[in-house]
Amino acid sequence: MSDSASQAREDWYQEAAKSQIQGERMNRAELLNGRVAMLGFLIGLLTEVITGHGIASQISFGLFGQG
């Protein structure tokens, strides 16, 4: 096999590995994003149950000091 053919094959393997690693990282990032979103929703829901104020009321109270 010539040097150019082996180099082309090596480049292909490197690109394939890079693509696979990027895909795995994207999957992990999306999994983390989903978990954080669920946690945020749960915290908002618990805060609403504890305080009796809805989400909009919680936000306006935090921004404007009103309830």
mmCIF file of the N, C-alpha and C atoms, coordinates in Angstrom:
data_MODEL
# 
_entry.id   MODEL 
# 
loop_
_atom_site.group_PDB 
_atom_site.id 
_atom_site.type_symbol 
_atom_site.label_atom_id 
_atom_site.label_alt_id 
_atom_site.label_comp_id 
_atom_site.label_asym_id 
_atom_site.label_entity_id 
_atom_site.label_seq_id 
_atom_site.pdbx_PDB_ins_code 
_atom_site.Cartn_x 
_atom_site.Cartn_y 
_atom_site.Cartn_z 
_atom_site.occupancy 
_atom_site.B_iso_or_equiv 
_atom_site.pdbx_formal_charge 
_atom_site.auth_seq_id 
_atom_site.auth_comp_id 
_atom_site.auth_asym_id 
_atom_site.auth_atom_id 
_atom_site.pdbx_PDB_model_num 
ATOM 1   N N  . MET A 1 1  ? 0.847   -1.176 0.000  1.00 0.00 ? 1  MET A N  1 
ATOM 2   C CA . MET A 1 1  ? 0.000   0.000  0.000  1.00 0.00 ? 1  MET A CA 1 
ATOM 3   C C  . MET A 1 1  ? 0.895   1.243  0.000  1.00 0.00 ? 1  MET A C  1 
ATOM 4   N N  . SER A 1 2  ? 0.514   2.224  -0.769 1.00 0.00 ? 2  SER A N  1 
ATOM 5   C CA . SER A 1 2  ? 1.340   3.428  -0.865 1.00 0.00 ? 2  SER A CA 1 
ATOM 6   C C  . SER A 1 2  ? 1.104   4.337  0.347  1.00 0.00 ? 2  SER A C  1 
ATOM 7   N N  . ASP A 1 3  ? 2.015   5.278  0.505  1.00 0.00 ? 3  ASP A N  1 
ATOM 8   C CA . ASP A 1 3  ? 1.908   6.207  1.633  1.00 0.00 ? 3  ASP A CA 1 
ATOM 9   C C  . ASP A 1 3  ? 0.653   7.065  1.551  1.00 0.00 ? 3  ASP A C  1 
ATOM 10  N N  . SER A 1 4  ? 0.296   7.498  0.342  1.00 0.00 ? 4  SER A N  1 
ATOM 11  C CA . SER A 1 4  ? -0.885  8.352  0.219  1.00 0.00 ? 4  SER A CA 1 
ATOM 12  C C  . SER A 1 4  ? -2.160  7.579  0.549  1.00 0.00 ? 4  SER A C  1 
ATOM 13  N N  . ALA A 1 5  ? -2.207  6.301  0.187  1.00 0.00 ? 5  ALA A N  1 
ATOM 14  C CA . ALA A 1 5  ? -3.389  5.491  0.484  1.00 0.00 ? 5  ALA A CA 1 
ATOM 15  C C  . ALA A 1 5  ? -3.486  5.231  1.985  1.00 0.00 ? 5  ALA A C  1 
ATOM 16  N N  . SER A 1 6  ? -2.361  4.939  2.620  1.00 0.00 ? 6  SER A N  1 
ATOM 17  C CA . SER A 1 6  ? -2.405  4.697  4.067  1.00 0.00 ? 6  SER A CA 1 
ATOM 18  C C  . SER A 1 6  ? -2.725  5.989  4.824  1.00 0.00 ? 6  SER A C  1 
ATOM 19  N N  . GLN A 1 7  ? -2.240  7.115  4.313  1.00 0.00 ? 7  GLN A N  1 
ATOM 20  C CA . GLN A 1 7  ? -2.552  8.405  4.948  1.00 0.00 ? 7  GLN A CA 1 
ATOM 21  C C  . GLN A 1 7  ? -4.036  8.727  4.803  1.00 0.00 ? 7  GLN A C  1 
ATOM 22  N N  . ALA A 1 8  ? -4.600  8.440  3.626  1.00 0.00 ? 8  ALA A N  1 
ATOM 23  C CA . ALA A 1 8  ? -6.025  8.676  3.399  1.00 0.00 ? 8  ALA A CA 1 
ATOM 24  C C  . ALA A 1 8  ? -6.859  7.793  4.324  1.00 0.00 ? 8  ALA A C  1 
ATOM 25  N N  . ARG A 1 9  ? -6.423  6.544  4.489  1.00 0.00 ? 9  ARG A N  1 
ATOM 26  C CA . ARG A 1 9  ? -7.126  5.626  5.383  1.00 0.00 ? 9  ARG A CA 1 
ATOM 27  C C  . ARG A 1 9  ? -7.039  6.106  6.830  1.00 0.00 ? 9  ARG A C  1 
ATOM 28  N N  . GLU A 1 10 ? -5.863  6.549  7.237  1.00 0.00 ? 10 GLU A N  1 
ATOM 29  C CA . GLU A 1 10 ? -5.671  7.083  8.586  1.00 0.00 ? 10 GLU A CA 1 
ATOM 30  C C  . GLU A 1 10 ? -6.538  8.319  8.812  1.00 0.00 ? 10 GLU A C  1 
ATOM 31  N N  . ASP A 1 11 ? -6.592  9.204  7.823  1.00 0.00 ? 11 ASP A N  1 
ATOM 32  C CA . ASP A 1 11 ? -7.435  10.401 7.928  1.00 0.00 ? 11 ASP A CA 1 
ATOM 33  C C  . ASP A 1 11 ? -8.909  10.020 8.077  1.00 0.00 ? 11 ASP A C  1 
ATOM 34  N N  . TRP A 1 12 ? -9.326  8.990  7.332  1.00 0.00 ? 12 TRP A N  1 
ATOM 35  C CA . TRP A 1 12 ? -10.717 8.552  7.412  1.00 0.00 ? 12 TRP A CA 1 
ATOM 36  C C  . TRP A 1 12 ? -11.026 8.034  8.817  1.00 0.00 ? 12 TRP A C  1 
ATOM 37  N N  . TYR A 1 13 ? -10.120 7.228  9.367  1.00 0.00 ? 13 TYR A N  1 
ATOM 38  C CA . TYR A 1 13 ? -10.322 6.708  10.710 1.00 0.00 ? 13 TYR A CA 1 
ATOM 39  C C  . TYR A 1 13 ? -10.382 7.846  11.737 1.00 0.00 ? 13 TYR A C  1 
ATOM 40  N N  . GLN A 1 14 ? -9.531  8.823  11.582 1.00 0.00 ? 14 GLN A N  1 
ATOM 41  C CA . GLN A 1 14 ? -9.520  9.947  12.510 1.00 0.00 ? 14 GLN A CA 1 
ATOM 42  C C  . GLN A 1 14 ? -10.839 10.729 12.439 1.00 0.00 ? 14 GLN A C  1 
ATOM 43  N N  . GLU A 1 15 ? -11.331 10.959 11.236 1.00 0.00 ? 15 GLU A N  1 
ATOM 44  C CA . GLU A 1 15 ? -12.603 11.678 11.069 1.00 0.00 ? 15 GLU A CA 1 
ATOM 45  C C  . GLU A 1 15 ? -13.767 10.877 11.643 1.00 0.00 ? 15 GLU A C  1 
ATOM 46  N N  . ALA A 1 16 ? -13.750 9.555  11.427 1.00 0.00 ? 16 ALA A N  1 
ATOM 47  C CA . ALA A 1 16 ? -14.820 8.705  11.951 1.00 0.00 ? 16 ALA A CA 1 
ATOM 48  C C  . ALA A 1 16 ? -14.809 8.728  13.484 1.00 0.00 ? 16 ALA A C  1 
ATOM 49  N N  . ALA A 1 17 ? -13.635 8.641  14.073 1.00 0.00 ? 17 ALA A N  1 
ATOM 50  C CA . ALA A 1 17 ? -13.524 8.675  15.534 1.00 0.00 ? 17 ALA A CA 1 
ATOM 51  C C  . ALA A 1 17 ? -13.973 10.029 16.069 1.00 0.00 ? 17 ALA A C  1 
ATOM 52  N N  . LYS A 1 18 ? -13.564 11.096 15.402 1.00 0.00 ? 18 LYS A N  1 
ATOM 53  C CA . LYS A 1 18 ? -13.953 12.441 15.833 1.00 0.00 ? 18 LYS A CA 1 
ATOM 54  C C  . LYS A 1 18 ? -15.470 12.612 15.791 1.00 0.00 ? 18 LYS A C  1 
ATOM 55  N N  . SER A 1 19 ? -16.087 12.112 14.747 1.00 0.00 ? 19 SER A N  1 
ATOM 56  C CA . SER A 1 19 ? -17.534 12.204 14.601 1.00 0.00 ? 19 SER A CA 1 
ATOM 57  C C  . SER A 1 19 ? -18.242 11.415 15.699 1.00 0.00 ? 19 SER A C  1 
ATOM 58  N N  . GLN A 1 20 ? -17.738 10.233 16.007 1.00 0.00 ? 20 GLN A N  1 
ATOM 59  C CA . GLN A 1 20 ? -18.345 9.410  17.053 1.00 0.00 ? 20 GLN A CA 1 
ATOM 60  C C  . GLN A 1 20 ? -18.216 10.076 18.422 1.00 0.00 ? 20 GLN A C  1 
ATOM 61  N N  . ILE A 1 21 ? -17.065 10.642 18.713 1.00 0.00 ? 21 ILE A N  1 
ATOM 62  C CA . ILE A 1 21 ? -16.854 11.317 19.997 1.00 0.00 ? 21 ILE A CA 1 
ATOM 63  C C  . ILE A 1 21 ? -17.777 12.521 20.125 1.00 0.00 ? 21 ILE A C  1 
ATOM 64  N N  . GLN A 1 22 ? -17.915 13.300 19.049 1.00 0.00 ? 22 GLN A N  1 
ATOM 65  C CA . GLN A 1 22 ? -18.807 14.461 19.094 1.00 0.00 ? 22 GLN A CA 1 
ATOM 66  C C  . GLN A 1 22 ? -20.253 14.037 19.327 1.00 0.00 ? 22 GLN A C  1 
ATOM 67  N N  . GLY A 1 23 ? -20.664 12.931 18.707 1.00 0.00 ? 23 GLY A N  1 
ATOM 68  C CA . GLY A 1 23 ? -22.023 12.428 18.902 1.00 0.00 ? 23 GLY A CA 1 
ATOM 69  C C  . GLY A 1 23 ? -22.269 12.008 20.340 1.00 0.00 ? 23 GLY A C  1 
ATOM 70  N N  . GLU A 1 24 ? -21.281 11.326 20.924 1.00 0.00 ? 24 GLU A N  1 
ATOM 71  C CA . GLU A 1 24 ? -21.419 10.901 22.318 1.00 0.00 ? 24 GLU A CA 1 
ATOM 72  C C  . GLU A 1 24 ? -21.468 12.100 23.255 1.00 0.00 ? 24 GLU A C  1 
ATOM 73  N N  . ARG A 1 25 ? -20.664 13.107 22.986 1.00 0.00 ? 25 ARG A N  1 
ATOM 74  C CA . ARG A 1 25 ? -20.692 14.315 23.817 1.00 0.00 ? 25 ARG A CA 1 
ATOM 75  C C  . ARG A 1 25 ? -22.031 15.018 23.715 1.00 0.00 ? 25 ARG A C  1 
ATOM 76  N N  . MET A 1 26 ? -22.593 15.064 22.504 1.00 0.00 ? 26 MET A N  1 
ATOM 77  C CA . MET A 1 26 ? -23.893 15.707 22.307 1.00 0.00 ? 26 MET A CA 1 
ATOM 78  C C  . MET A 1 26 ? -24.974 14.959 23.074 1.00 0.00 ? 26 MET A C  1 
ATOM 79  N N  . ASN A 1 27 ? -24.923 13.632 23.051 1.00 0.00 ? 27 ASN A N  1 
ATOM 80  C CA . ASN A 1 27 ? -25.911 12.840 23.784 1.00 0.00 ? 27 ASN A CA 1 
ATOM 81  C C  . ASN A 1 27 ? -25.823 13.107 25.283 1.00 0.00 ? 27 ASN A C  1 
ATOM 82  N N  . ARG A 1 28 ? -24.610 13.171 25.816 1.00 0.00 ? 28 ARG A N  1 
ATOM 83  C CA . ARG A 1 28 ? -24.440 13.444 27.245 1.00 0.00 ? 28 ARG A CA 1 
ATOM 84  C C  . ARG A 1 28 ? -24.898 14.845 27.594 1.00 0.00 ? 28 ARG A C  1 
ATOM 85  N N  . ALA A 1 29 ? -24.624 15.816 26.721 1.00 0.00 ? 29 ALA A N  1 
ATOM 86  C CA . ALA A 1 29 ? -25.044 17.196 26.979 1.00 0.00 ? 29 ALA A CA 1 
ATOM 87  C C  . ALA A 1 29 ? -26.568 17.301 26.981 1.00 0.00 ? 29 ALA A C  1 
ATOM 88  N N  . GLU A 1 30 ? -27.227 16.620 26.058 1.00 0.00 ? 30 GLU A N  1 
ATOM 89  C CA . GLU A 1 30 ? -28.688 16.658 26.001 1.00 0.00 ? 30 GLU A CA 1 
ATOM 90  C C  . GLU A 1 30 ? -29.303 15.964 27.213 1.00 0.00 ? 30 GLU A C  1 
ATOM 91  N N  . LEU A 1 31 ? -28.674 14.884 27.668 1.00 0.00 ? 31 LEU A N  1 
ATOM 92  C CA . LEU A 1 31 ? -29.160 14.197 28.860 1.00 0.00 ? 31 LEU A CA 1 
ATOM 93  C C  . LEU A 1 31 ? -29.051 15.110 30.078 1.00 0.00 ? 31 LEU A C  1 
ATOM 94  N N  . LEU A 1 32 ? -27.930 15.780 30.219 1.00 0.00 ? 32 LEU A N  1 
ATOM 95  C CA . LEU A 1 32 ? -27.749 16.716 31.333 1.00 0.00 ? 32 LEU A CA 1 
ATOM 96  C C  . LEU A 1 32 ? -28.750 17.868 31.240 1.00 0.00 ? 32 LEU A C  1 
ATOM 97  N N  . ASN A 1 33 ? -28.950 18.396 30.049 1.00 0.00 ? 33 ASN A N  1 
ATOM 98  C CA . ASN A 1 33 ? -29.893 19.495 29.853 1.00 0.00 ? 33 ASN A CA 1 
ATOM 99  C C  . ASN A 1 33 ? -31.306 19.084 30.265 1.00 0.00 ? 33 ASN A C  1 
ATOM 100 N N  . GLY A 1 34 ? -31.714 17.887 29.909 1.00 0.00 ? 34 GLY A N  1 
ATOM 101 C CA . GLY A 1 34 ? -33.036 17.401 30.283 1.00 0.00 ? 34 GLY A CA 1 
ATOM 102 C C  . GLY A 1 34 ? -33.181 17.243 31.780 1.00 0.00 ? 34 GLY A C  1 
ATOM 103 N N  . ARG A 1 35 ? -32.133 16.721 32.414 1.00 0.00 ? 35 ARG A N  1 
ATOM 104 C CA . ARG A 1 35 ? -32.185 16.538 33.866 1.00 0.00 ? 35 ARG A CA 1 
ATOM 105 C C  . ARG A 1 35 ? -32.251 17.875 34.598 1.00 0.00 ? 35 ARG A C  1 
ATOM 106 N N  . VAL A 1 36 ? -31.493 18.850 34.131 1.00 0.00 ? 36 VAL A N  1 
ATOM 107 C CA . VAL A 1 36 ? -31.522 20.178 34.757 1.00 0.00 ? 36 VAL A CA 1 
ATOM 108 C C  . VAL A 1 36 ? -32.884 20.827 34.561 1.00 0.00 ? 36 VAL A C  1 
ATOM 109 N N  . ALA A 1 37 ? -33.476 20.641 33.382 1.00 0.00 ? 37 ALA A N  1 
ATOM 110 C CA . ALA A 1 37 ? -34.810 21.198 33.137 1.00 0.00 ? 37 ALA A CA 1 
ATOM 111 C C  . ALA A 1 37 ? -35.847 20.572 34.067 1.00 0.00 ? 37 ALA A C  1 
ATOM 112 N N  . MET A 1 38 ? -35.768 19.258 34.264 1.00 0.00 ? 38 MET A N  1 
ATOM 113 C CA . MET A 1 38 ? -36.703 18.593 35.169 1.00 0.00 ? 38 MET A CA 1 
ATOM 114 C C  . MET A 1 38 ? -36.505 19.077 36.606 1.00 0.00 ? 38 MET A C  1 
ATOM 115 N N  . LEU A 1 39 ? -35.276 19.278 36.998 1.00 0.00 ? 39 LEU A N  1 
ATOM 116 C CA . LEU A 1 39 ? -34.983 19.774 38.334 1.00 0.00 ? 39 LEU A CA 1 
ATOM 117 C C  . LEU A 1 39 ? -35.535 21.189 38.524 1.00 0.00 ? 39 LEU A C  1 
ATOM 118 N N  . GLY A 1 40 ? -35.342 22.038 37.532 1.00 0.00 ? 40 GLY A N  1 
ATOM 119 C CA . GLY A 1 40 ? -35.879 23.401 37.593 1.00 0.00 ? 40 GLY A CA 1 
ATOM 120 C C  . GLY A 1 40 ? -37.396 23.413 37.688 1.00 0.00 ? 40 GLY A C  1 
ATOM 121 N N  . PHE A 1 41 ? -38.034 22.540 36.918 1.00 0.00 ? 41 PHE A N  1 
ATOM 122 C CA . PHE A 1 41 ? -39.498 22.449 36.972 1.00 0.00 ? 41 PHE A CA 1 
ATOM 123 C C  . PHE A 1 41 ? -39.952 22.005 38.353 1.00 0.00 ? 41 PHE A C  1 
ATOM 124 N N  . LEU A 1 42 ? -39.276 21.009 38.911 1.00 0.00 ? 42 LEU A N  1 
ATOM 125 C CA . LEU A 1 42 ? -39.632 20.510 40.239 1.00 0.00 ? 42 LEU A CA 1 
ATOM 126 C C  . LEU A 1 42 ? -39.448 21.584 41.304 1.00 0.00 ? 42 LEU A C  1 
ATOM 127 N N  . ILE A 1 43 ? -38.366 22.329 41.226 1.00 0.00 ? 43 ILE A N  1 
ATOM 128 C CA . ILE A 1 43 ? -38.132 23.406 42.195 1.00 0.00 ? 43 ILE A CA 1 
ATOM 129 C C  . ILE A 1 43 ? -39.216 24.480 42.081 1.00 0.00 ? 43 ILE A C  1 
ATOM 130 N N  . GLY A 1 44 ? -39.575 24.841 40.855 1.00 0.00 ? 44 GLY A N  1 
ATOM 131 C CA . GLY A 1 44 ? -40.642 25.828 40.655 1.00 0.00 ? 44 GLY A CA 1 
ATOM 132 C C  . GLY A 1 44 ? -41.970 25.336 41.193 1.00 0.00 ? 44 GLY A C  1 
ATOM 133 N N  . LEU A 1 45 ? -42.261 24.067 40.969 1.00 0.00 ? 45 LEU A N  1 
ATOM 134 C CA . LEU A 1 45 ? -43.514 23.489 41.457 1.00 0.00 ? 45 LEU A CA 1 
ATOM 135 C C  . LEU A 1 45 ? -43.535 23.434 42.978 1.00 0.00 ? 45 LEU A C  1 
ATOM 136 N N  . LEU A 1 46 ? -42.454 23.003 43.577 1.00 0.00 ? 46 LEU A N  1 
ATOM 137 C CA . LEU A 1 46 ? -42.389 22.958 45.040 1.00 0.00 ? 46 LEU A CA 1 
ATOM 138 C C  . LEU A 1 46 ? -42.497 24.354 45.656 1.00 0.00 ? 46 LEU A C  1 
ATOM 139 N N  . THR A 1 47 ? -41.853 25.318 45.028 1.00 0.00 ? 47 THR A N  1 
ATOM 140 C CA . THR A 1 47 ? -41.932 26.695 45.532 1.00 0.00 ? 47 THR A CA 1 
ATOM 141 C C  . THR A 1 47 ? -43.366 27.210 45.446 1.00 0.00 ? 47 THR A C  1 
ATOM 142 N N  . GLU A 1 48 ? -44.055 26.839 44.377 1.00 0.00 ? 48 GLU A N  1 
ATOM 143 C CA . GLU A 1 48 ? -45.449 27.254 44.234 1.00 0.00 ? 48 GLU A CA 1 
ATOM 144 C C  . GLU A 1 48 ? -46.319 26.610 45.307 1.00 0.00 ? 48 GLU A C  1 
ATOM 145 N N  . VAL A 1 49 ? -46.081 25.348 45.601 1.00 0.00 ? 49 VAL A N  1 
ATOM 146 C CA . VAL A 1 49 ? -46.858 24.653 46.634 1.00 0.00 ? 49 VAL A CA 1 
ATOM 147 C C  . VAL A 1 49 ? -46.581 25.259 48.007 1.00 0.00 ? 49 VAL A C  1 
ATOM 148 N N  . ILE A 1 50 ? -45.328 25.547 48.293 1.00 0.00 ? 50 ILE A N  1 
ATOM 149 C CA . ILE A 1 50 ? -44.951 26.061 49.613 1.00 0.00 ? 50 ILE A CA 1 
ATOM 150 C C  . ILE A 1 50 ? -45.446 27.494 49.824 1.00 0.00 ? 50 ILE A C  1 
ATOM 151 N N  . THR A 1 51 ? -45.267 28.362 48.814 1.00 0.00 ? 51 THR A N  1 
ATOM 152 C CA . THR A 1 51 ? -45.608 29.779 48.980 1.00 0.00 ? 51 THR A CA 1 
ATOM 153 C C  . THR A 1 51 ? -47.043 30.111 48.616 1.00 0.00 ? 51 THR A C  1 
ATOM 154 N N  . GLY A 1 52 ? -47.647 29.303 47.770 1.00 0.00 ? 52 GLY A N  1 
ATOM 155 C CA . GLY A 1 52 ? -48.998 29.601 47.308 1.00 0.00 ? 52 GLY A CA 1 
ATOM 156 C C  . GLY A 1 52 ? -49.033 30.604 46.173 1.00 0.00 ? 52 GLY A C  1 
ATOM 157 N N  . HIS A 1 53 ? -47.880 31.022 45.684 1.00 0.00 ? 53 HIS A N  1 
ATOM 158 C CA . HIS A 1 53 ? -47.799 31.958 44.560 1.00 0.00 ? 53 HIS A CA 1 
ATOM 159 C C  . HIS A 1 53 ? -47.422 31.196 43.298 1.00 0.00 ? 53 HIS A C  1 
ATOM 160 N N  . GLY A 1 54 ? -48.029 31.589 42.185 1.00 0.00 ? 54 GLY A N  1 
ATOM 161 C CA . GLY A 1 54 ? -47.703 30.980 40.906 1.00 0.00 ? 54 GLY A CA 1 
ATOM 162 C C  . GLY A 1 54 ? -46.334 31.426 40.403 1.00 0.00 ? 54 GLY A C  1 
ATOM 163 N N  . ILE A 1 55 ? -45.924 30.867 39.283 1.00 0.00 ? 55 ILE A N  1 
ATOM 164 C CA . ILE A 1 55 ? -44.620 31.181 38.710 1.00 0.00 ? 55 ILE A CA 1 
ATOM 165 C C  . ILE A 1 55 ? -44.514 32.669 38.379 1.00 0.00 ? 55 ILE A C  1 
ATOM 166 N N  . ALA A 1 56 ? -45.544 33.230 37.732 1.00 0.00 ? 56 ALA A N  1 
ATOM 167 C CA . ALA A 1 56 ? -45.511 34.655 37.374 1.00 0.00 ? 56 ALA A CA 1 
ATOM 168 C C  . ALA A 1 56 ? -45.415 35.526 38.621 1.00 0.00 ? 56 ALA A C  1 
ATOM 169 N N  . SER A 1 57 ? -46.125 35.155 39.651 1.00 0.00 ? 57 SER A N  1 
ATOM 170 C CA . SER A 1 57 ? -46.080 35.904 40.898 1.00 0.00 ? 57 SER A CA 1 
ATOM 171 C C  . SER A 1 57 ? -44.700 35.808 41.546 1.00 0.00 ? 57 SER A C  1 
ATOM 172 N N  . GLN A 1 58 ? -44.084 34.630 41.479 1.00 0.00 ? 58 GLN A N  1 
ATOM 173 C CA . GLN A 1 58 ? -42.743 34.453 42.028 1.00 0.00 ? 58 GLN A CA 1 
ATOM 174 C C  . GLN A 1 58 ? -41.730 35.328 41.295 1.00 0.00 ? 58 GLN A C  1 
ATOM 175 N N  . ILE A 1 59 ? -41.862 35.389 39.990 1.00 0.00 ? 59 ILE A N  1 
ATOM 176 C CA . ILE A 1 59 ? -40.923 36.186 39.199 1.00 0.00 ? 59 ILE A CA 1 
ATOM 177 C C  . ILE A 1 59 ? -41.116 37.672 39.473 1.00 0.00 ? 59 ILE A C  1 
ATOM 178 N N  . SER A 1 60 ? -42.373 38.117 39.509 1.00 0.00 ? 60 SER A N  1 
ATOM 179 C CA . SER A 1 60 ? -42.618 39.548 39.747 1.00 0.00 ? 60 SER A CA 1 
ATOM 180 C C  . SER A 1 60 ? -42.202 39.934 41.164 1.00 0.00 ? 60 SER A C  1 
ATOM 181 N N  . PHE A 1 61 ? -42.394 39.056 42.131 1.00 0.00 ? 61 PHE A N  1 
ATOM 182 C CA . PHE A 1 61 ? -41.971 39.333 43.493 1.00 0.00 ? 61 PHE A CA 1 
ATOM 183 C C  . PHE A 1 61 ? -40.459 39.461 43.558 1.00 0.00 ? 61 PHE A C  1 
ATOM 184 N N  . GLY A 1 62 ? -39.760 38.600 42.859 1.00 0.00 ? 62 GLY A N  1 
ATOM 185 C CA . GLY A 1 62 ? -38.298 38.659 42.863 1.00 0.00 ? 62 GLY A CA 1 
ATOM 186 C C  . GLY A 1 62 ? -37.775 39.894 42.163 1.00 0.00 ? 62 GLY A C  1 
ATOM 187 N N  . LEU A 1 63 ? -38.436 40.326 41.101 1.00 0.00 ? 63 LEU A N  1 
ATOM 188 C CA . LEU A 1 63 ? -37.945 41.473 40.330 1.00 0.00 ? 63 LEU A CA 1 
ATOM 189 C C  . LEU A 1 63 ? -38.370 42.798 40.941 1.00 0.00 ? 63 LEU A C  1 
ATOM 190 N N  . PHE A 1 64 ? -39.615 42.870 41.418 1.00 0.00 ? 64 PHE A N  1 
ATOM 191 C CA . PHE A 1 64 ? -40.157 44.154 41.836 1.00 0.00 ? 64 PHE A CA 1 
ATOM 192 C C  . PHE A 1 64 ? -40.438 44.246 43.336 1.00 0.00 ? 64 PHE A C  1 
ATOM 193 N N  . GLY A 1 65 ? -40.233 43.171 44.065 1.00 0.00 ? 65 GLY A N  1 
ATOM 194 C CA . GLY A 1 65 ? -40.480 43.191 45.501 1.00 0.00 ? 65 GLY A CA 1 
ATOM 195 C C  . GLY A 1 65 ? -41.969 43.256 45.834 1.00 0.00 ? 65 GLY A C  1 
ATOM 196 N N  . GLN A 1 66 ? -42.766 42.766 44.901 1.00 0.00 ? 66 GLN A N  1 
ATOM 197 C CA . GLN A 1 66 ? -44.207 42.789 45.110 1.00 0.00 ? 66 GLN A CA 1 
ATOM 198 C C  . GLN A 1 66 ? -44.711 41.353 45.205 1.00 0.00 ? 66 GLN A C  1 
ATOM 199 N N  . GLY A 1 67 ? -45.831 41.151 45.787 1.00 0.00 ? 67 GLY A N  1 
ATOM 200 C CA . GLY A 1 67 ? -46.388 39.800 45.887 1.00 0.00 ? 67 GLY A CA 1 
ATOM 201 C C  . GLY A 1 67 ? -47.807 39.839 45.612 1.00 0.00 ? 67 GLY A C  1 
# 
